[in-house]
Amino acid sequence: MKYIWVMAGVLLSASTLADDRPVASEEIILEYKVYCSELAEDEGTDGLSLDEYLLSCINEELDIEGYQPIKAVPK
């Protein structure tokens, strides 16, 4: 029974830590979208679709800046 409580505590702690980073503003996300679109034009998408590449690139930039990742590329 202790194991269940320990695991519940670990999961709760992990979910709390995952949300500690701030959410980026739409303006920041759109700036990264433009930046990543330019990278895709200049360097290619490494075999990914443009949307997949943009999502990966934007999330990488957000992570570097300490923001939470996004789930979809804004239109």
All heavy atoms as a GROMACS GRO file, in nm:
protein
  584
    1MET      N    1   0.082  -0.119   0.000
    1MET     CA    2   0.000   0.000   0.000
    1MET      C    3   0.087   0.126   0.000
    1MET      O    4   0.053   0.223  -0.066
    1MET     CB    5  -0.092  -0.004   0.122
    1MET     CG    6  -0.192   0.107   0.124
    1MET     SD    7  -0.306   0.085  -0.012
    1MET     CE    8  -0.434   0.192   0.037
    2LYS      N    9   0.200   0.122   0.070
    2LYS     CA   10   0.289   0.238   0.072
    2LYS      C   11   0.339   0.269  -0.068
    2LYS      O   12   0.354   0.384  -0.106
    2LYS     CB   13   0.409   0.213   0.163
    2LYS     CG   14   0.378   0.221   0.310
    2LYS     CD   15   0.505   0.202   0.390
    2LYS     CE   16   0.476   0.205   0.538
    2LYS     NZ   17   0.597   0.187   0.617
    3TYR      N   18   0.364   0.163  -0.145
    3TYR     CA   19   0.415   0.180  -0.281
    3TYR      C   20   0.316   0.262  -0.364
    3TYR      O   21   0.357   0.351  -0.439
    3TYR     CB   22   0.438   0.043  -0.345
    3TYR     CG   23   0.484   0.051  -0.488
    3TYR    CD1   24   0.615   0.089  -0.518
    3TYR    CD2   25   0.399   0.023  -0.592
    3TYR    CE1   26   0.658   0.097  -0.649
    3TYR    CE2   27   0.440   0.032  -0.723
    3TYR     CZ   28   0.570   0.068  -0.751
    3TYR     OH   29   0.613   0.077  -0.881
    4ILE      N   30   0.188   0.235  -0.350
    4ILE     CA   31   0.086   0.307  -0.426
    4ILE      C   32   0.088   0.455  -0.389
    4ILE      O   33   0.083   0.543  -0.476
    4ILE     CB   34  -0.054   0.247  -0.401
    4ILE    CG1   35  -0.060   0.106  -0.462
    4ILE    CG2   36  -0.163   0.336  -0.459
    4ILE    CD1   37  -0.186   0.030  -0.430
    5TRP      N   38   0.100   0.485  -0.260
    5TRP     CA   39   0.104   0.625  -0.216
    5TRP      C   40   0.231   0.695  -0.263
    5TRP      O   41   0.228   0.812  -0.302
    5TRP     CB   42   0.089   0.636  -0.065
    5TRP     CG   43  -0.051   0.606  -0.021
    5TRP    CD1   44  -0.095   0.496   0.046
    5TRP    CD2   45  -0.166   0.685  -0.046
    5TRP    NE1   46  -0.229   0.502   0.065
    5TRP    CE2   47  -0.277   0.618   0.009
    5TRP    CE3   48  -0.189   0.806  -0.110
    5TRP    CZ2   49  -0.406   0.668   0.002
    5TRP    CZ3   50  -0.318   0.855  -0.116
    5TRP    CH2   51  -0.425   0.787  -0.060
    6VAL      N   52   0.341   0.623  -0.262
    6VAL     CA   53   0.467   0.682  -0.309
    6VAL      C   54   0.457   0.712  -0.458
    6VAL      O   55   0.495   0.821  -0.503
    6VAL     CB   56   0.587   0.587  -0.280
    6VAL    CG1   57   0.712   0.634  -0.352
    6VAL    CG2   58   0.611   0.578  -0.131
    7MET      N   59   0.404   0.617  -0.535
    7MET     CA   60   0.391   0.639  -0.679
    7MET      C   61   0.293   0.753  -0.709
    7MET      O   62   0.316   0.834  -0.799
    7MET     CB   63   0.346   0.511  -0.750
    7MET     CG   64   0.456   0.405  -0.755
    7MET     SD   65   0.611   0.466  -0.825
    7MET     CE   66   0.562   0.503  -0.991
    8ALA      N   67   0.185   0.762  -0.635
    8ALA     CA   68   0.090   0.870  -0.653
    8ALA      C   69   0.156   1.004  -0.625
    8ALA      O   70   0.136   1.102  -0.698
    8ALA     CB   71  -0.032   0.852  -0.563
    9GLY      N   72   0.238   1.010  -0.522
    9GLY     CA   73   0.311   1.133  -0.491
    9GLY      C   74   0.410   1.169  -0.598
    9GLY      O   75   0.424   1.286  -0.636
   10VAL      N   76   0.479   1.071  -0.653
   10VAL     CA   77   0.576   1.096  -0.760
   10VAL      C   78   0.505   1.148  -0.884
   10VAL      O   79   0.549   1.245  -0.946
   10VAL     CB   80   0.656   0.967  -0.791
   10VAL    CG1   81   0.736   0.982  -0.920
   10VAL    CG2   82   0.749   0.932  -0.676
   11LEU      N   83   0.394   1.086  -0.920
   11LEU     CA   84   0.320   1.130  -1.038
   11LEU      C   85   0.265   1.271  -1.020
   11LEU      O   86   0.269   1.352  -1.112
   11LEU     CB   87   0.207   1.032  -1.070
   11LEU     CG   88   0.251   0.895  -1.120
   11LEU    CD1   89   0.132   0.803  -1.135
   11LEU    CD2   90   0.326   0.907  -1.251
   12LEU      N   91   0.215   1.300  -0.903
   12LEU     CA   92   0.163   1.433  -0.875
   12LEU      C   93   0.275   1.536  -0.881
   12LEU      O   94   0.260   1.643  -0.938
   12LEU     CB   95   0.094   1.437  -0.738
   12LEU     CG   96   0.033   1.571  -0.698
   12LEU    CD1   97  -0.074   1.611  -0.797
   12LEU    CD2   98  -0.024   1.563  -0.559
   13SER      N   99   0.390   1.502  -0.826
   13SER     CA  100   0.504   1.594  -0.830
   13SER      C  101   0.550   1.616  -0.973
   13SER      O  102   0.581   1.729  -1.012
   13SER     CB  103   0.620   1.538  -0.748
   13SER     OG  104   0.584   1.528  -0.613
   14ALA      N  105   0.555   1.510  -1.051
   14ALA     CA  106   0.600   1.522  -1.189
   14ALA      C  107   0.504   1.608  -1.270
   14ALA      O  108   0.546   1.690  -1.351
   14ALA     CB  109   0.614   1.384  -1.253
   15SER      N  110   0.375   1.593  -1.249
   15SER     CA  111   0.280   1.674  -1.325
   15SER      C  112   0.287   1.820  -1.282
   15SER      O  113   0.268   1.910  -1.362
   15SER     CB  114   0.138   1.620  -1.309
   15SER     OG  115   0.093   1.634  -1.177
   16THR      N  116   0.315   1.844  -1.157
   16THR     CA  117   0.330   1.982  -1.110
   16THR      C  118   0.455   2.046  -1.169
   16THR      O  119   0.452   2.160  -1.211
   16THR     CB  120   0.338   1.985  -0.956
   16THR    OG1  121   0.220   1.924  -0.904
   16THR    CG2  122   0.349   2.125  -0.904
   17LEU      N  123   0.564   1.971  -1.175
   17LEU     CA  124   0.688   2.024  -1.230
   17LEU      C  125   0.674   2.053  -1.379
   17LEU      O  126   0.732   2.149  -1.429
   17LEU     CB  127   0.803   1.926  -1.207
   17LEU     CG  128   0.848   1.909  -1.063
   17LEU    CD1  129   0.955   1.801  -1.054
   17LEU    CD2  130   0.900   2.040  -1.007
   18ALA      N  131   0.598   1.973  -1.449
   18ALA     CA  132   0.583   1.991  -1.593
   18ALA      C  133   0.514   2.123  -1.624
   18ALA      O  134   0.534   2.180  -1.730
   18ALA     CB  135   0.505   1.874  -1.652
   19ASP      N  136   0.432   2.173  -1.535
   19ASP     CA  137   0.357   2.295  -1.560
   19ASP      C  138   0.424   2.419  -1.501
   19ASP      O  139   0.364   2.526  -1.501
   19ASP     CB  140   0.216   2.281  -1.503
   19ASP     CG  141   0.134   2.177  -1.576
   19ASP    OD1  142   0.163   2.149  -1.693
   19ASP    OD2  143   0.042   2.123  -1.515
   20ASP      N  144   0.544   2.406  -1.449
   20ASP     CA  145   0.612   2.520  -1.388
   20ASP      C  146   0.657   2.624  -1.490
   20ASP      O  147   0.670   2.740  -1.458
   20ASP     CB  148   0.733   2.474  -1.308
   20ASP     CG  149   0.695   2.416  -1.174
   20ASP    OD1  150   0.578   2.433  -1.134
   20ASP    OD2  151   0.782   2.356  -1.109
   21ARG      N  152   0.680   2.580  -1.612
   21ARG     CA  153   0.726   2.675  -1.714
   21ARG      C  154   0.609   2.759  -1.762
   21ARG      O  155   0.496   2.712  -1.773
   21ARG     CB  156   0.788   2.600  -1.832
   21ARG     CG  157   0.912   2.523  -1.792
   21ARG     CD  158   0.976   2.458  -1.909
   21ARG     NE  159   0.890   2.350  -1.959
   21ARG     CZ  160   0.914   2.282  -2.069
   21ARG    NH1  161   1.021   2.308  -2.141
   21ARG    NH2  162   0.833   2.186  -2.108
   22PRO      N  163   0.633   2.885  -1.793
   22PRO     CA  164   0.524   2.972  -1.840
   22PRO      C  165   0.480   2.935  -1.982
   22PRO      O  166   0.555   2.873  -2.057
   22PRO     CB  167   0.587   3.111  -1.838
   22PRO     CG  168   0.733   3.088  -1.850
   22PRO     CD  169   0.760   2.956  -1.782
   23VAL      N  170   0.361   2.975  -2.017
   23VAL     CA  171   0.308   2.957  -2.152
   23VAL      C  172   0.349   3.079  -2.233
   23VAL      O  173   0.332   3.193  -2.189
   23VAL     CB  174   0.154   2.945  -2.148
   23VAL    CG1  175   0.097   2.938  -2.288
   23VAL    CG2  176   0.112   2.824  -2.066
   24ALA      N  177   0.404   3.055  -2.350
   24ALA     CA  178   0.448   3.166  -2.436
   24ALA      C  179   0.328   3.238  -2.494
   24ALA      O  180   0.224   3.177  -2.522
   24ALA     CB  181   0.535   3.112  -2.549
   25SER      N  182   0.344   3.366  -2.515
   25SER     CA  183   0.237   3.445  -2.576
   25SER      C  184   0.223   3.406  -2.723
   25SER      O  185   0.317   3.353  -2.784
   25SER     CB  186   0.266   3.594  -2.565
   25SER     OG  187   0.377   3.628  -2.646
   26GLU      N  188   0.109   3.436  -2.780
   26GLU     CA  189   0.086   3.406  -2.921
   26GLU      C  190   0.186   3.480  -3.008
   26GLU      O  191   0.232   3.429  -3.110
   26GLU     CB  192  -0.057   3.443  -2.959
   26GLU     CG  193  -0.094   3.398  -3.099
   26GLU     CD  194  -0.241   3.422  -3.131
   26GLU    OE1  195  -0.321   3.439  -3.039
   26GLU    OE2  196  -0.272   3.424  -3.251
   27GLU      N  197   0.221   3.601  -2.967
   27GLU     CA  198   0.318   3.681  -3.042
   27GLU      C  199   0.454   3.611  -3.050
   27GLU      O  200   0.516   3.605  -3.156
   27GLU     CB  201   0.334   3.818  -2.976
   27GLU     CG  202   0.429   3.910  -3.047
   27GLU     CD  203   0.442   4.044  -2.976
   27GLU    OE1  204   0.349   4.086  -2.906
   27GLU    OE2  205   0.548   4.106  -2.994
   28ILE      N  206   0.500   3.556  -2.939
   28ILE     CA  207   0.628   3.485  -2.936
   28ILE      C  208   0.621   3.362  -3.026
   28ILE      O  209   0.714   3.335  -3.104
   28ILE     CB  210   0.666   3.447  -2.792
   28ILE    CG1  211   0.701   3.573  -2.712
   28ILE    CG2  212   0.782   3.347  -2.790
   28ILE    CD1  213   0.721   3.550  -2.564
   29ILE      N  214   0.512   3.288  -3.016
   29ILE     CA  215   0.497   3.166  -3.096
   29ILE      C  216   0.497   3.201  -3.244
   29ILE      O  217   0.562   3.132  -3.325
   29ILE     CB  218   0.370   3.090  -3.055
   29ILE    CG1  219   0.386   3.036  -2.912
   29ILE    CG2  220   0.340   2.977  -3.153
   29ILE    CD1  221   0.260   2.979  -2.852
   30LEU      N  222   0.428   3.308  -3.282
   30LEU     CA  223   0.426   3.348  -3.423
   30LEU      C  224   0.563   3.395  -3.471
   30LEU      O  225   0.601   3.371  -3.586
   30LEU     CB  226   0.320   3.456  -3.446
   30LEU     CG  227   0.175   3.407  -3.430
   30LEU    CD1  228   0.078   3.524  -3.444
   30LEU    CD2  229   0.142   3.296  -3.526
   31GLU      N  230   0.641   3.459  -3.385
   31GLU     CA  231   0.777   3.498  -3.421
   31GLU      C  232   0.862   3.374  -3.448
   31GLU      O  233   0.939   3.370  -3.545
   31GLU     CB  234   0.841   3.581  -3.310
   31GLU     CG  235   0.789   3.721  -3.300
   31GLU     CD  236   0.849   3.798  -3.184
   31GLU    OE1  237   0.954   3.756  -3.129
   31GLU    OE2  238   0.792   3.902  -3.147
   32TYR      N  239   0.849   3.272  -3.363
   32TYR     CA  240   0.923   3.147  -3.384
   32TYR      C  241   0.874   3.076  -3.510
   32TYR      O  242   0.953   3.011  -3.580
   32TYR     CB  243   0.912   3.055  -3.263
   32TYR     CG  244   0.992   3.102  -3.144
   32TYR    CD1  245   0.944   3.085  -3.016
   32TYR    CD2  246   1.116   3.162  -3.159
   32TYR    CE1  247   1.017   3.127  -2.905
   32TYR    CE2  248   1.189   3.205  -3.050
   32TYR     CZ  249   1.139   3.187  -2.923
   32TYR     OH  250   1.211   3.228  -2.814
   33LYS      N  251   0.746   3.088  -3.542
   33LYS     CA  252   0.693   3.025  -3.663
   33LYS      C  253   0.759   3.087  -3.786
   33LYS      O  254   0.800   3.016  -3.879
   33LYS     CB  255   0.542   3.040  -3.670
   33LYS     CG  256   0.481   2.974  -3.791
   33LYS     CD  257   0.331   2.989  -3.796
   33LYS     CE  258   0.273   2.926  -3.921
   33LYS     NZ  259   0.130   2.946  -3.932
   34VAL      N  260   0.770   3.220  -3.788
   34VAL     CA  261   0.836   3.289  -3.900
   34VAL      C  262   0.982   3.245  -3.908
   34VAL      O  263   1.033   3.211  -4.016
   34VAL     CB  264   0.824   3.442  -3.885
   34VAL    CG1  265   0.913   3.515  -3.985
   34VAL    CG2  266   0.680   3.485  -3.898
   35TYR      N  267   1.051   3.244  -3.795
   35TYR     CA  268   1.192   3.204  -3.790
   35TYR      C  269   1.208   3.062  -3.842
   35TYR      O  270   1.295   3.034  -3.926
   35TYR     CB  271   1.243   3.216  -3.646
   35TYR     CG  272   1.378   3.154  -3.623
   35TYR    CD1  273   1.494   3.212  -3.673
   35TYR    CD2  274   1.389   3.034  -3.552
   35TYR    CE1  275   1.617   3.153  -3.652
   35TYR    CE2  276   1.512   2.975  -3.532
   35TYR     CZ  277   1.626   3.034  -3.582
   35TYR     OH  278   1.749   2.976  -3.562
   36CYS      N  279   1.124   2.970  -3.794
   36CYS     CA  280   1.136   2.830  -3.833
   36CYS      C  281   1.098   2.809  -3.979
   36CYS      O  282   1.155   2.723  -4.047
   36CYS     CB  283   1.051   2.742  -3.741
   36CYS     SG  284   1.117   2.733  -3.573
   37SER      N  285   1.004   2.888  -4.030
   37SER     CA  286   0.968   2.881  -4.172
   37SER      C  287   1.087   2.922  -4.259
   37SER      O  288   1.114   2.859  -4.362
   37SER     CB  289   0.849   2.973  -4.202
   37SER     OG  290   0.734   2.927  -4.137
   38GLU      N  291   1.159   3.025  -4.216
   38GLU     CA  292   1.278   3.067  -4.289
   38GLU      C  293   1.386   2.960  -4.285
   38GLU      O  294   1.453   2.934  -4.386
   38GLU     CB  295   1.331   3.198  -4.231
   38GLU     CG  296   1.241   3.316  -4.258
   38GLU     CD  297   1.282   3.443  -4.184
   38GLU    OE1  298   1.381   3.440  -4.107
   38GLU    OE2  299   1.214   3.546  -4.203
   39LEU      N  300   1.402   2.895  -4.170
   39LEU     CA  301   1.498   2.785  -4.161
   39LEU      C  302   1.460   2.671  -4.255
   39LEU      O  303   1.547   2.613  -4.321
   39LEU     CB  304   1.505   2.730  -4.018
   39LEU     CG  305   1.586   2.805  -3.916
   39LEU    CD1  306   1.580   2.734  -3.780
   39LEU    CD2  307   1.731   2.817  -3.959
   40ALA      N  308   1.332   2.639  -4.260
   40ALA     CA  309   1.284   2.531  -4.347
   40ALA      C  310   1.315   2.563  -4.494
   40ALA      O  311   1.355   2.475  -4.570
   40ALA     CB  312   1.135   2.508  -4.327
   41GLU      N  313   1.296   2.690  -4.533
   41GLU     CA  314   1.325   2.730  -4.671
   41GLU      C  315   1.474   2.720  -4.701
   41GLU      O  316   1.513   2.675  -4.808
   41GLU     CB  317   1.278   2.874  -4.696
   41GLU     CG  318   1.130   2.889  -4.710
   41GLU     CD  319   1.089   3.033  -4.734
   41GLU    OE1  320   1.174   3.113  -4.783
   41GLU    OE2  321   0.974   3.067  -4.702
   42ASP      N  322   1.556   2.763  -4.606
   42ASP     CA  323   1.700   2.767  -4.627
   42ASP      C  324   1.766   2.630  -4.615
   42ASP      O  325   1.856   2.597  -4.692
   42ASP     CB  326   1.767   2.862  -4.527
   42ASP     CG  327   1.729   3.007  -4.550
   42ASP    OD1  328   1.678   3.039  -4.660
   42ASP    OD2  329   1.747   3.089  -4.458
   43GLU      N  330   1.723   2.550  -4.517
   43GLU     CA  331   1.793   2.427  -4.485
   43GLU      C  332   1.713   2.300  -4.513
   43GLU      O  333   1.765   2.190  -4.499
   43GLU     CB  334   1.835   2.429  -4.338
   43GLU     CG  335   1.928   2.543  -4.306
   43GLU     CD  336   1.961   2.553  -4.159
   43GLU    OE1  337   1.929   2.460  -4.083
   43GLU    OE2  338   2.020   2.656  -4.120
   44GLY      N  339   1.585   2.312  -4.545
   44GLY     CA  340   1.501   2.195  -4.567
   44GLY      C  341   1.440   2.147  -4.437
   44GLY      O  342   1.468   2.200  -4.329
   45THR      N  343   1.355   2.047  -4.448
   45THR     CA  344   1.280   1.998  -4.332
   45THR      C  345   1.326   1.860  -4.285
   45THR      O  346   1.257   1.796  -4.206
   45THR     CB  347   1.130   1.993  -4.363
   45THR    OG1  348   1.108   1.902  -4.471
   45THR    CG2  349   1.074   2.130  -4.398
   46ASP      N  350   1.437   1.812  -4.333
   46ASP     CA  351   1.490   1.682  -4.294
   46ASP      C  352   1.390   1.568  -4.316
   46ASP      O  353   1.377   1.478  -4.235
   46ASP     CB  354   1.536   1.682  -4.148
   46ASP     CG  355   1.652   1.775  -4.124
   46ASP    OD1  356   1.736   1.789  -4.216
   46ASP    OD2  357   1.660   1.834  -4.015
   47GLY      N  358   1.314   1.577  -4.422
   47GLY     CA  359   1.220   1.472  -4.456
   47GLY      C  360   1.086   1.479  -4.384
   47GLY      O  361   1.000   1.395  -4.406
   48LEU      N  362   1.068   1.576  -4.300
   48LEU     CA  363   0.941   1.593  -4.229
   48LEU      C  364   0.847   1.679  -4.312
   48LEU      O  365   0.892   1.758  -4.395
   48LEU     CB  366   0.963   1.661  -4.094
   48LEU     CG  367   1.053   1.591  -3.993
   48LEU    CD1  368   1.079   1.683  -3.874
   48LEU    CD2  369   0.989   1.461  -3.947
   49SER      N  370   0.717   1.666  -4.286
   49SER     CA  371   0.624   1.759  -4.348
   49SER      C  372   0.652   1.897  -4.289
   49SER      O  373   0.711   1.908  -4.180
   49SER     CB  374   0.479   1.718  -4.323
   49SER     OG  375   0.445   1.741  -4.187
   50LEU      N  376   0.608   2.001  -4.356
   50LEU     CA  377   0.634   2.137  -4.307
   50LEU      C  378   0.573   2.157  -4.169
   50LEU      O  379   0.638   2.213  -4.080
   50LEU     CB  380   0.582   2.242  -4.405
   50LEU     CG  381   0.609   2.386  -4.364
   50LEU    CD1  382   0.759   2.412  -4.348
   50LEU    CD2  383   0.549   2.482  -4.465
   51ASP      N  384   0.450   2.110  -4.148
   51ASP     CA  385   0.386   2.126  -4.016
   51ASP      C  386   0.461   2.053  -3.907
   51ASP      O  387   0.479   2.105  -3.796
   51ASP     CB  388   0.240   2.079  -4.020
   51ASP     CG  389   0.147   2.182  -4.083
   51ASP    OD1  390   0.187   2.299  -4.093
   51ASP    OD2  391   0.035   2.144  -4.120
   52GLU      N  392   0.508   1.931  -3.936
   52GLU     CA  393   0.585   1.855  -3.836
   52GLU      C  394   0.715   1.927  -3.804
   52GLU      O  395   0.755   1.936  -3.688
   52GLU     CB  396   0.616   1.714  -3.888
   52GLU     CG  397   0.498   1.623  -3.897
   52GLU     CD  398   0.533   1.491  -3.963
   52GLU    OE1  399   0.618   1.489  -4.054
   52GLU    OE2  400   0.473   1.390  -3.923
   53TYR      N  401   0.781   1.977  -3.908
   53TYR     CA  402   0.907   2.048  -3.887
   53TYR      C  403   0.885   2.175  -3.804
   53TYR      O  404   0.959   2.204  -3.711
   53TYR     CB  405   0.971   2.084  -4.021
   53TYR     CG  406   1.098   2.164  -4.005
   53TYR    CD1  407   1.218   2.101  -3.976
   53TYR    CD2  408   1.097   2.303  -4.014
   53TYR    CE1  409   1.335   2.174  -3.958
   53TYR    CE2  410   1.212   2.377  -3.996
   53TYR     CZ  411   1.331   2.312  -3.968
   53TYR     OH  412   1.445   2.384  -3.948
   54LEU      N  413   0.781   2.252  -3.840
   54LEU     CA  414   0.754   2.376  -3.768
   54LEU      C  415   0.723   2.349  -3.621
   54LEU      O  416   0.773   2.419  -3.532
   54LEU     CB  417   0.639   2.452  -3.833
   54LEU     CG  418   0.668   2.515  -3.968
   54LEU    CD1  419   0.542   2.578  -4.026
   54LEU    CD2  420   0.780   2.617  -3.959
   55LEU      N  421   0.642   2.247  -3.594
   55LEU     CA  422   0.609   2.214  -3.455
   55LEU      C  423   0.734   2.177  -3.377
   55LEU      O  424   0.756   2.226  -3.266
   55LEU     CB  425   0.507   2.099  -3.451
   55LEU     CG  426   0.460   2.058  -3.312
   55LEU    CD1  427   0.390   2.174  -3.241
   55LEU    CD2  428   0.368   1.938  -3.321
   56SER      N  429   0.818   2.095  -3.436
   56SER     CA  430   0.942   2.054  -3.369
   56SER      C  431   1.034   2.174  -3.346
   56SER      O  432   1.089   2.192  -3.236
   56SER     CB  433   1.012   1.948  -3.454
   56SER     OG  434   1.137   1.915  -3.400
   57CYS      N  435   1.050   2.256  -3.447
   57CYS     CA  436   1.139   2.372  -3.438
   57CYS      C  437   1.087   2.473  -3.336
   57CYS      O  438   1.164   2.522  -3.253
   57CYS     CB  439   1.150   2.436  -3.577
   57CYS     SG  440   1.254   2.584  -3.583
   58ILE      N  441   0.959   2.503  -3.342
   58ILE     CA  442   0.900   2.599  -3.248
   58ILE      C  443   0.915   2.548  -3.105
   58ILE      O  444   0.955   2.622  -3.015
   58ILE     CB  445   0.752   2.627  -3.282
   58ILE    CG1  446   0.742   2.702  -3.414
   58ILE    CG2  447   0.685   2.705  -3.170
   58ILE    CD1  448   0.601   2.709  -3.471
   59ASN      N  449   0.885   2.421  -3.083
   59ASN     CA  450   0.897   2.365  -2.948
   59ASN      C  451   1.041   2.365  -2.898
   59ASN      O  452   1.067   2.386  -2.780
   59ASN     CB  453   0.836   2.226  -2.941
   59ASN     CG  454   0.686   2.231  -2.927
   59ASN    OD1  455   0.630   2.328  -2.877
   59ASN    ND2  456   0.620   2.126  -2.972
   60GLU      N  457   1.134   2.344  -2.988
   60GLU     CA  458   1.276   2.350  -2.950
   60GLU      C  459   1.312   2.491  -2.904
   60GLU      O  460   1.379   2.509  -2.801
   60GLU     CB  461   1.363   2.309  -3.068
   60GLU     CG  462   1.509   2.299  -3.034
   60GLU     CD  463   1.591   2.247  -3.152
   60GLU    OE1  464   1.549   2.149  -3.214
   60GLU    OE2  465   1.696   2.307  -3.178
   61GLU      N  466   1.268   2.592  -2.979
   61GLU     CA  467   1.295   2.730  -2.941
   61GLU      C  468   1.226   2.766  -2.810
   61GLU      O  469   1.284   2.834  -2.725
   61GLU     CB  470   1.252   2.826  -3.052
   61GLU     CG  471   1.329   2.810  -3.182
   61GLU     CD  472   1.478   2.834  -3.166
   61GLU    OE1  473   1.518   2.926  -3.093
   61GLU    OE2  474   1.555   2.758  -3.226
   62LEU      N  475   1.102   2.722  -2.793
   62LEU     CA  476   1.030   2.749  -2.669
   62LEU      C  477   1.101   2.686  -2.550
   62LEU      O  478   1.112   2.746  -2.443
   62LEU     CB  479   0.885   2.698  -2.678
   62LEU     CG  480   0.793   2.774  -2.774
   62LEU    CD1  481   0.661   2.700  -2.788
   62LEU    CD2  482   0.772   2.917  -2.728
   63ASP      N  483   1.149   2.563  -2.569
   63ASP     CA  484   1.220   2.493  -2.462
   63ASP      C  485   1.348   2.569  -2.423
   63ASP      O  486   1.377   2.586  -2.304
   63ASP     CB  487   1.254   2.350  -2.506
   63ASP     CG  488   1.317   2.270  -2.394
   63ASP    OD1  489   1.260   2.265  -2.283
   63ASP    OD2  490   1.426   2.213  -2.418
   64ILE      N  491   1.420   2.616  -2.522
   64ILE     CA  492   1.543   2.692  -2.496
   64ILE      C  493   1.513   2.816  -2.412
   64ILE      O  494   1.589   2.850  -2.321
   64ILE     CB  495   1.612   2.731  -2.628
   64ILE    CG1  496   1.671   2.606  -2.695
   64ILE    CG2  497   1.721   2.836  -2.605
   64ILE    CD1  498   1.718   2.629  -2.838
   65GLU      N  499   1.401   2.879  -2.440
   65GLU     CA  500   1.363   3.001  -2.369
   65GLU      C  501   1.287   2.974  -2.239
   65GLU      O  502   1.249   3.067  -2.168
   65GLU     CB  503   1.280   3.092  -2.460
   65GLU     CG  504   1.356   3.144  -2.580
   65GLU     CD  505   1.475   3.231  -2.540
   65GLU    OE1  506   1.465   3.309  -2.444
   65GLU    OE2  507   1.579   3.220  -2.608
   66GLY      N  508   1.260   2.846  -2.209
   66GLY     CA  509   1.196   2.811  -2.082
   66GLY      C  510   1.044   2.812  -2.084
   66GLY      O  511   0.982   2.821  -1.979
   67TYR      N  512   0.985   2.804  -2.204
   67TYR     CA  513   0.839   2.801  -2.215
   67TYR      C  514   0.789   2.658  -2.233
   67TYR      O  515   0.863   2.570  -2.275
   67TYR     CB  516   0.792   2.883  -2.336
   67TYR     CG  517   0.814   3.031  -2.324
   67TYR    CD1  518   0.912   3.097  -2.397
   67TYR    CD2  519   0.736   3.108  -2.238
   67TYR    CE1  520   0.932   3.234  -2.386
   67TYR    CE2  521   0.754   3.244  -2.226
   67TYR     CZ  522   0.852   3.306  -2.301
   67TYR     OH  523   0.872   3.441  -2.290
   68GLN      N  524   0.660   2.639  -2.207
   68GLN     CA  525   0.595   2.511  -2.229
   68GLN      C  526   0.584   2.486  -2.380
   68GLN      O  527   0.567   2.581  -2.457
   68GLN     CB  528   0.455   2.509  -2.169
   68GLN     CG  529   0.452   2.510  -2.019
   68GLN     CD  530   0.310   2.504  -1.966
   68GLN    OE1  531   0.217   2.466  -2.035
   68GLN    NE2  532   0.293   2.542  -1.840
   69PRO      N  533   0.590   2.360  -2.423
   69PRO     CA  534   0.573   2.330  -2.566
   69PRO      C  535   0.428   2.350  -2.607
   69PRO      O  536   0.336   2.352  -2.525
   69PRO     CB  537   0.614   2.184  -2.575
   69PRO     CG  538   0.590   2.128  -2.439
   69PRO     CD  539   0.616   2.240  -2.344
   70ILE      N  540   0.409   2.364  -2.737
   70ILE     CA  541   0.275   2.373  -2.794
   70ILE      C  542   0.239   2.238  -2.855
   70ILE      O  543   0.326   2.156  -2.883
   70ILE     CB  544   0.263   2.486  -2.898
   70ILE    CG1  545   0.365   2.465  -3.012
   70ILE    CG2  546   0.284   2.621  -2.832
   70ILE    CD1  547   0.350   2.564  -3.127
   71LYS      N  548   0.110   2.215  -2.878
   71LYS     CA  549   0.065   2.089  -2.934
   71LYS      C  550   0.037   2.097  -3.084
   71LYS      O  551   0.033   1.996  -3.152
   71LYS     CB  552  -0.060   2.042  -2.861
   71LYS     CG  553  -0.032   2.007  -2.716
   71LYS     CD  554  -0.155   1.953  -2.648
   71LYS     CE  555  -0.141   1.918  -2.505
   71LYS     NZ  556  -0.020   1.938  -2.434
   72ALA      N  557   0.016   2.218  -3.136
   72ALA     CA  558  -0.012   2.236  -3.278
   72ALA      C  559   0.042   2.371  -3.323
   72ALA      O  560   0.049   2.465  -3.244
   72ALA     CB  561  -0.161   2.228  -3.304
   73VAL      N  562   0.076   2.378  -3.450
   73VAL     CA  563   0.126   2.503  -3.508
   73VAL      C  564   0.008   2.595  -3.534
   73VAL      O  565  -0.090   2.554  -3.597
   73VAL     CB  566   0.201   2.474  -3.640
   73VAL    CG1  567   0.247   2.604  -3.705
   73VAL    CG2  568   0.319   2.382  -3.615
   74PRO      N  569   0.013   2.719  -3.488
   74PRO     CA  570  -0.098   2.812  -3.514
   74PRO      C  571  -0.104   2.846  -3.662
   74PRO      O  572  -0.002   2.854  -3.729
   74PRO     CB  573  -0.063   2.935  -3.430
   74PRO     CG  574   0.083   2.925  -3.403
   74PRO     CD  575   0.118   2.780  -3.409
   75LYS      N  576  -0.222   2.867  -3.711
   75LYS     CA  577  -0.243   2.900  -3.855
   75LYS      C  578  -0.229   3.048  -3.879
   75LYS      O  579  -0.237   3.131  -3.803
   75LYS     CB  580  -0.380   2.852  -3.901
   75LYS     CG  581  -0.396   2.702  -3.892
   75LYS     CD  582  -0.305   2.634  -3.988
   75LYS     CE  583  -0.312   2.483  -3.969
   75LYS     NZ  584  -0.223   2.411  -4.046
   0.00000   0.00000   0.00000
